[in-house]
């Protein structure tokens, strides 16, 4: 099968096409012929080992897993003898979590992982970019008791996780203020934001209002820089936390204070993807595609995503 691998850390030129053996699914797995995958921030960071601590998981001197790609959409081609939930021909989408391996024509997927059938009306490219962004957003929002009319500020609202946060917060009838670039403001407003702030024109850290929840979805600020925008019982949430956020959380914990900071790594759960699947079917959420690249253009897609200017998601056509 065709694939893109990387044997060392570095720039996009470490990504190279290669022919690999087609995987054989185990008894509790399905073999999926991949029609689409994606390029996420996590992909280029693992490729380049940025920041350095990524190497402690991915491999200290060189990558342990030479296949990148964390989410996918495709068709079930083979099922293991213990599998009852899926059939050959099912259109499915899912996340490989920390394993990766979707920059290839086929992937063997454990049926207990984040895997579900694609809702009717959703194309492969759209389905492929759902899992990482929406599962991350759902994981973190589950940690706050989001109520209707709560005021929510999302910094990085136009990214993969940020746009998912926006839609999930609006599904709870929250009041959402989004921070993004001027070029993305119109579609962010179209997708539900009650107010949009362009960071080129206005410093959102100087806002006079207070928020119940501040979401840092882009990793370009920290709790200590914007905590003055929180209400007394407000929470700060970051899926891309700065080192300062972890230090401030530790300080709050050691001092016995009420913890305002929520950080960490999002879990990719099958039951959570089922919730997202139902929201997609009900048309309450939808992925936003910025660009779609061909499979042989994966290095170019990495270069684009690494610039940090994408709006929503970047998909890769595999088949």
N, C-alpha and C positions, 0 to 999 in steps of 0.2 A: 504494500500500500504506500501511497505517497505521503510524505510527512515533512515538517520543518523541525529541525533539531538545533540545539546549541551545545557545544562541547566545552565552552569556556565563557566566562563573564565578559561583558563588554558592550560596545555600541551595536547598532542594528546589523552590522556585517558579520556578527557571530551566528546569525540565523541563516541556516543553509538547508536547501531541499535534500531529502534523502529517501531512499526506498527501504521500508521496514517490513518485517513479517506481520501479517494480519493477526490480531489477537484471537485467542480461542476462549470463549466465555466459560467460567466455572459454573457449577450447578446452581448457584444463587445469583447469577449474572445474566445480563442480556448483552448481545453484541449490537451496537448501534452504528449504522452507516451514517456518518456525519454529513449533514447538508450545509450547516453553518456553525461558526464559532465566533469568537470576539477577541478584541485586544482591550484589556483593562489596565488600569494603573498598576495592579499587582503583577501583570505579565511583564511589563517593561522594567519594573523594579527588580524582579527576580532575575531577568536577563542581564541587567547591569549590576546586580548586587548593590542596589541603592535603597536604603542605607546599608552599611557594612554588616550589621547584625543579621541581615537576611541570610548570610552565609551559614550561620549556626543551624538553620533549618535546612537550607537548600544544598549545603555542601561547602566546606570551608575553603578549599582550594579550587574546586571546580564543581559544576552542578551534578548532583547525584541522579536527578531525573533530567534527561536531555530533551524531553518533550514539554513544551509550555502549553498554555491554553487551559482555562478553568471552567468554561461553560460551553454548552453545545445544544444543538437541535438536529434531529435526524429521524431515521426510520429504523425500527427494530428489525434486524435481519436474522437473528438466531436467539433462542432462549434456552437457559439451563434447565435441567430436569426438575429442579425444585421451584421454578418460577411459575406462579399462577396468575399474577396480576397483569402481566403484559403478554401480547401475542405478536407473532411475526407480522409486520406491516403497520404496527402502531406508530403514529407520529409522536415522538417524545422530546422532552427538553429537560435539562438538568445541570447540576454543578458537580464537578469532581472534587470540590473543596480544596484541601491543601495538596492533593495528589497531582493535579494537572494532567495533561496528556491529550488535549483535544485538537492540537495542530496536526491532525492526521485524518485519513479517510475513515478510519474505524476506531471505536473505543469500546472496551468491555466495562460495563457499569454494574456495580452491586445494586440490586433492587431495593435495598434498605437505605441507600443514599438518597440525596435530594434529586429525585427523578419523578416525572409526572407526564401525563399525556398532554399534548399541545391543544389548547382550546380551539374550537372551530373559528375560522376566519383570521387566524394569526399565522403569518408566514414564517418560514424557517429563520430568516434573518432577524425578524422581530423577536421570535421565541428564544433565539440563542442569546440575546443580550438581557433577558429578564433575570435569570437566577442570581448573579452576583450582586447587582445593584439592589434589587428588591428584597432579597434575603438578608442582605446587610442592613438595609433600612428597617425592615420588619423586626429583626433581632434587637436592634437598639431601641426602637420605639416601644417594644414590649416592656422595656425597663422603666418607662415613665407612664404615669397614669394620665394619658392625654385625654382631655375632656373638650366637649364643644365650646367654642368661643375662646379657648386659651390662645394667647398670643405667642407665636412661634417665629423665631428668626432663623433662617437657613443661609449660612455663608457657603457659597459653592452650589447654589440651587440648580444650576444648569448642567452639572455633571451626572454621571451614572447614578451614584448613590443619592446625590442631592435632589435630582428630579423624582426619584422613587420616594424619598422622604416627603417631598412636596405633595405628591398624589396621595400617599397614605395618611398624611396629616389632614388633607382636605376631606378624605373619606371619613374622618372623625369630626369634620366640621370645625376644625381649628382655623384661627385667623393667621395667615402665613405671610410674612415679609421675606422676600427673597433677595439675596445679594448676588449679582453676577455682572458680566460685562454688558456694555450697551448693545452689542450686536445680538445678544441672546435675550434681551429684556422682553421683546414682543412675544416670543413663543412661551417664555416662562409665565407671562401674564395670561396667555391663552390657555395654558395648562393648569390654571387655577390660582396662582398667587394673587393675594389681595392687594399687595403693594410690592413694587420692584425697585430696588436701589442699585444704580450703576456705580460700581466702585471707582470708576474713572472720574466720576463727577461729584461724588459725595462720600465722605468718610462715615461709614455706618457706625463706627465706634463712638461717634459724637451724637448719636440719636438721643433725643430727650426722653423717649419712652422706655418703659421697662417690659421685660418679656418673662413669660412662664417657662419657656424652653428656648435655649440657643443651641443650634446644631452647627458644628464645624465639620462640613463635609468635604473640605478641600485641603485641610492641613496647612493653611496659610495664616492662622492666628492661634491664640491660646487662651485658656481660661483666665489667666491673670491679666490679659490685655482687654478683655471684654466683660469681666465679671460684674462691672458697674452697671451693665445693662440688664442684669437679672433682678427679678423681684426677690423679696426676702426668702421665699420658698422655691425659687426658680432652680432649674437644673441646667447644666451644661453637658452636652453630649458630643463626642467626637469619634468617628470611625477612622480618622487619620490623625491621631493625637500627637502633639509635640511632646518631647521629653519633659518639658515644664509641666504639662498636664499630669503626668504620672507622679512627678515630684509633689505637686500641689495636692493631688489625691492622697498621697502618703502622709503629707502634713496634716490634712484634715482628719485622716484616720487616727493618727497618733495623738492628736489633740482631743479626740473624742467628739469632734464637731459633726453635725449633720452633713453627710457627704453630698455635695452638689455636682460632682464630676462623674460622668459615665464614660469609660474608655475600654478598650480591649479589642479582641478579635471576634468577629461575628461567626457564629456557628451556622453551618449549612444543613438544615434539618429537612427531612422528607415531609414532616407534618406542616412545616412552615411554607414549603413550596405548594402544598395542597391549598393553603389559605390564599396564596398569591394566585394560584390557578383559578380559584373561585372568583376572585376579584377581577381577573382578566375576563372570565366568562360573563360576569355581570356588567362589563364595560366601565368599571369604576376606576381602573388603572390601565395604563398602556405604555409600552416602552417607546422611547424617542430615539430614532436613528439619525445620527449625524452623517456618517459616511458608510458605504459598503465597499470593501476591497475584494479583489479576486484572491484566491489562495496563494498564487505566486507573488502577490504583493504584500505579504505579511511583514517583511522588513519595512516597507514604506508606511504601513499602518502603524507599526511600532513608533516610527519616527514622528508621525502626526500626533499620536496619543501622548507621547513623551513631552511634547511642547506644552501640554496642560491647557489647551484652548478648545478641546472638543466640547460639543454641546450634546449632552445625552450619551449615546453609545456609538461604538464603532464595531461593525460586524464584518465577518470574513465569509465569503462564499466558498464552500469546500467542494460541493457537488452541484 
